[in-house]
């Protein structure tokens, strides 16, 4: 009886499985005819630029087209694309999928804001194409205006930070320098668009900002002090400050800052280990006594039996924390 039931069950299972399999549909995408503007795109002229771009959607295709446009103007462009596909199976009756892709693009940050998309078309699943056009003279003028606007904004911000402490002034110059990393490539593009153009005045302005940053950084000093239990923590803090190319020295005035480290250590033991449980407070003050940065943390040092070694282990762990998270996070002050 059991054998007959097993055979019947097996037959029914095979029937249902074959039926479900028969209901699955295979969808074949229709072949797209490529447009003429894609197969034979217009060539750039002495007054106009043309570029084709491909991407998973229209916006990424435009980005690709603008990248190609820049690369034709004697500027090296690096790009990287990676895609990851995730497929989720559907129910027995049907098959469905969820598709996601992760893409990254590393492109020289040269803004091209004066352009027109004169043609665009989907060429299939996640394959979009566009044709972009830009007038050389209008492009040159727009890029020149953007550079001048950027320097104008920097000048206004420079005036506004003069009333702030020198650390914040230093951060302003650092941020400005980072924003100018693409300037040489932008000027190269502009030179290609307008042969008589010289970008020396803009390079001089950029160099002036770098010089101000270097001079200010060289003039800033930090002094570090502590209570008795935190003396071994001075060295890791000093190392982190020096790594930022800032000076550890005695000083005074608006360019000098004081870091005070306080540690409250409690001796304990656990599973044969001697512990040094340290509650650490770090405070950074300007020359007027105003707190501009602070942090609190708990670090437990340990040793096989020597309490002094357990306390030194606190300094070792603090140093590792600075190397991992950076001195700025540790002292609560962006440097």
C-alpha positions in Angstrom: 0.0 0.0 0.0 2.8 2.4 0.9 4.6 1.6 -2.3 1.5 2.4 -4.4 1.0 5.7 -2.6 4.7 6.7 -3.1 4.5 5.9 -6.9 1.3 8.0 -7.2 2.8 10.9 -5.3 5.9 10.8 -7.4 3.8 10.9 -10.6 1.7 13.8 -9.5 4.9 15.8 -8.5 6.4 15.2 -11.9 3.1 16.3 -13.5 2.9 19.6 -11.6 6.6 20.4 -12.1 6.4 19.8 -15.8 3.3 22.0 -16.0 5.0 24.8 -14.1 8.0 24.5 -16.4 5.8 24.8 -19.4 4.3 28.1 -18.2 7.7 29.9 -18.0 8.2 32.3 -20.9 11.4 33.3 -22.5 11.4 37.0 -23.5 13.8 37.9 -26.4 14.5 41.5 -26.8 14.0 42.8 -30.2 17.1 43.9 -32.1 17.3 47.7 -32.2 18.2 49.4 -35.5 21.1 51.8 -34.7 20.3 55.4 -35.7 22.5 57.1 -38.3 23.7 59.8 -35.9 25.1 56.9 -33.8 26.7 54.9 -36.6 28.0 58.0 -38.5 28.1 60.8 -35.9 29.0 64.4 -37.1 32.6 65.4 -36.8 33.8 68.3 -34.6 34.7 71.5 -36.5 36.6 74.6 -35.8 33.6 76.1 -34.1 31.6 73.1 -32.7 32.3 70.0 -30.7 30.3 66.7 -31.0 30.6 63.6 -28.8 28.8 60.3 -28.4 28.0 58.8 -25.0 26.7 55.5 -23.7 25.3 54.6 -20.3 22.8 52.6 -18.4 20.4 55.6 -18.6 20.2 59.0 -20.2 22.1 60.9 -17.5 25.0 58.5 -17.3 25.2 58.6 -21.2 25.4 62.4 -21.1 28.2 62.2 -18.5 30.0 59.7 -20.7 29.6 62.0 -23.7 30.9 65.0 -21.9 33.9 62.9 -20.7 34.6 62.0 -24.3 34.3 65.6 -25.3 36.9 66.6 -22.7 39.2 63.8 -23.7 39.3 65.1 -27.3 40.7 68.4 -25.9 44.1 67.0 -24.9 43.2 66.2 -21.3 43.8 62.8 -19.9 40.6 61.3 -18.5 40.6 58.3 -16.3 37.4 56.3 -15.8 36.4 53.2 -14.1 33.2 51.3 -14.3 32.1 48.3 -12.4 28.7 46.6 -12.4 27.1 44.1 -10.0 23.9 42.3 -11.0 21.6 40.8 -8.4 18.9 38.4 -9.6 15.9 37.3 -7.5 14.0 34.3 -8.5 10.2 34.6 -8.9 7.4 32.2 -7.9 6.7 28.8 -9.3 4.2 30.2 -11.8 6.4 32.9 -13.2 9.9 34.2 -13.2 10.8 37.8 -12.2 14.0 39.6 -11.5 15.3 42.5 -9.5 18.4 44.1 -11.1 20.7 46.6 -9.5 24.0 47.9 -10.6 26.7 49.8 -8.7 28.8 52.1 -10.9 31.7 54.4 -10.1 33.3 56.9 -12.3 36.5 58.7 -11.8 36.7 61.7 -14.1 38.8 64.8 -14.0 36.4 67.4 -12.5 36.1 69.7 -15.5 32.6 71.3 -15.7 31.0 71.5 -19.1 27.8 73.3 -18.5 27.3 74.8 -22.0 26.0 71.9 -24.2 23.0 70.5 -26.0 21.7 67.0 -26.3 20.7 66.9 -29.9 19.8 63.2 -30.1 19.1 60.3 -27.7 17.8 56.8 -27.9 17.5 53.6 -25.9 19.5 50.8 -27.6 18.3 48.0 -25.4 18.3 46.9 -21.8 20.4 49.4 -19.8 22.0 50.7 -22.9 21.3 54.3 -23.7 23.0 56.5 -26.3 23.2 60.3 -26.7 24.8 62.8 -29.1 26.0 66.0 -27.4 26.9 69.3 -29.1 28.7 72.3 -27.8 29.7 75.6 -29.3 33.4 76.2 -28.7 33.2 80.0 -28.1 30.2 79.7 -25.8 31.8 76.9 -23.9 35.0 78.9 -23.5 33.1 81.9 -22.2 31.0 79.8 -19.7 34.2 78.1 -18.3 35.9 81.4 -17.9 32.9 82.8 -16.1 32.8 79.8 -13.7 36.5 80.2 -12.8 36.1 83.9 -12.1 33.0 83.2 -10.1 34.8 80.5 -8.0 37.7 82.9 -7.2 35.2 85.7 -6.3 33.4 83.4 -3.8 36.8 82.4 -2.3 37.7 86.0 -1.8 34.4 86.6 0.0 34.9 83.6 2.2 38.4 84.6 2.9 37.2 88.0 4.3 34.5 86.3 6.4 36.9 83.8 8.1 39.4 86.5 9.1 37.4 87.0 12.4 37.6 83.3 13.2 40.5 81.4 14.9 43.4 80.5 12.8 42.5 76.8 12.7 39.3 77.6 10.9 41.2 80.0 8.6 43.6 77.1 7.8 40.7 74.8 7.0 39.3 77.5 4.6 42.6 77.6 2.7 42.8 73.8 2.7 39.3 73.5 1.3 40.1 76.1 -1.4 43.2 74.3 -2.5 41.2 71.0 -2.8 38.6 72.8 -5.0 41.3 74.0 -7.3 42.8 70.6 -8.2 41.1 70.6 -11.6 42.1 74.1 -12.5 45.2 73.2 -14.6 43.2 70.7 -16.7 40.4 73.3 -17.1 42.9 75.9 -18.3 44.3 73.3 -20.8 40.8 72.8 -22.2 40.2 76.5 -22.5 43.6 76.9 -24.3 42.4 74.3 -26.8 39.2 76.2 -27.3 40.8 79.6 -27.6 44.5 79.5 -28.7 45.2 83.1 -27.6 44.1 82.4 -24.0 46.6 82.4 -21.2 45.5 81.1 -17.8 48.5 82.5 -15.9 46.5 85.0 -13.9 44.3 82.2 -12.5 47.4 80.0 -11.7 48.9 83.0 -9.9 45.7 83.3 -7.8 45.8 79.6 -7.0 49.5 79.8 -6.0 48.7 82.8 -3.7 46.1 80.7 -1.8 48.6 77.8 -1.5 51.3 80.2 -0.2 48.9 81.6 2.4 48.0 78.1 3.5 51.7 77.1 3.9 52.6 80.3 5.8 49.7 80.0 8.2 50.3 76.3 8.9 53.9 77.0 9.6 53.0 79.7 12.1 50.5 77.7 14.2 51.9 76.0 17.3 50.5 73.6 19.9 51.6 72.9 23.4 50.5 69.7 25.2 50.2 69.2 29.0 48.6 66.6 31.2 47.9 65.5 34.8 50.2 62.8 36.3 48.2 59.8 35.1 48.2 61.0 31.5 51.9 61.9 31.0 52.5 58.8 28.8 49.6 60.0 26.5 51.4 63.2 25.5 53.7 61.4 23.0 50.9 59.8 20.9 49.0 63.1 20.7 52.2 65.0 19.7 52.9 62.5 17.0 49.4 62.9 15.6 49.7 66.7 15.5 53.1 66.5 13.9 51.7 64.2 11.2 49.5 67.1 10.1 52.7 69.2 9.7 51.8 71.4 12.6 54.3 72.5 15.2 54.6 71.4 18.8 56.3 74.3 20.6 55.8 76.9 23.3 54.0 80.0 22.1 51.4 82.6 22.7 49.0 84.7 20.7 46.2 83.9 18.3 48.2 81.2 16.5 48.9 79.2 19.6 46.7 76.5 21.1 46.9 74.4 24.2 45.9 70.7 24.5 45.3 69.4 28.0 45.0 65.6 28.7 43.5 64.3 31.9 43.4 60.7 32.8 41.7 59.0 35.7 43.1 55.5 36.1 41.6 52.7 38.1 43.6 49.5 38.8 41.7 46.2 38.4 42.3 42.6 37.7 40.4 40.0 35.6 41.2 36.4 34.6 44.8 36.7 35.7 45.4 40.0 33.9 46.2 43.3 35.6 44.1 46.1 34.1 44.5 49.9 34.0 41.0 51.4 33.3 41.6 54.9 32.1 38.9 57.6 31.7 40.5 60.2 29.4 39.4 63.8 28.8 41.1 65.9 26.1 40.4 69.6 25.8 41.8 72.1 23.2 41.8 75.8 24.1 42.9 78.9 22.2 45.1 81.6 23.8 42.0 83.3 25.3 40.9 80.1 27.1 38.0 79.3 24.8 37.4 75.6 24.2 37.6 74.9 20.5 37.8 71.1 20.7 37.2 68.3 23.2 36.7 64.5 23.5 36.2 61.9 26.2 37.1 58.2 25.8 37.7 55.1 27.9 40.7 52.9 27.3 41.6 49.8 29.3 45.3 48.7 29.2 46.3 45.2 30.3 49.3 43.2 31.3 50.1 39.7 32.6 50.8 41.1 36.1 52.8 44.4 35.9 50.6 47.5 36.5 53.1 49.9 35.0 53.0 47.9 31.8 49.2 47.9 31.8 49.3 51.8 32.0 51.8 51.9 29.1 49.4 49.7 27.1 46.8 52.5 27.4 49.2 54.7 25.4 49.8 52.0 22.9 46.1 51.6 22.3 45.7 55.4 22.1 48.3 55.6 19.4 46.6 52.8 17.5 43.3 54.8 17.8 44.9 57.9 16.4 46.4 55.9 13.4 42.9 54.4 12.7 40.6 57.4 13.2 43.0 60.4 12.9 44.1 63.0 15.4 41.2 65.3 14.4 38.5 62.9 15.6 40.5 62.1 18.8 40.8 65.7 20.0 37.5 66.9 18.6 39.1 69.5 16.3 39.3 69.3 12.5 42.8 70.0 11.4 
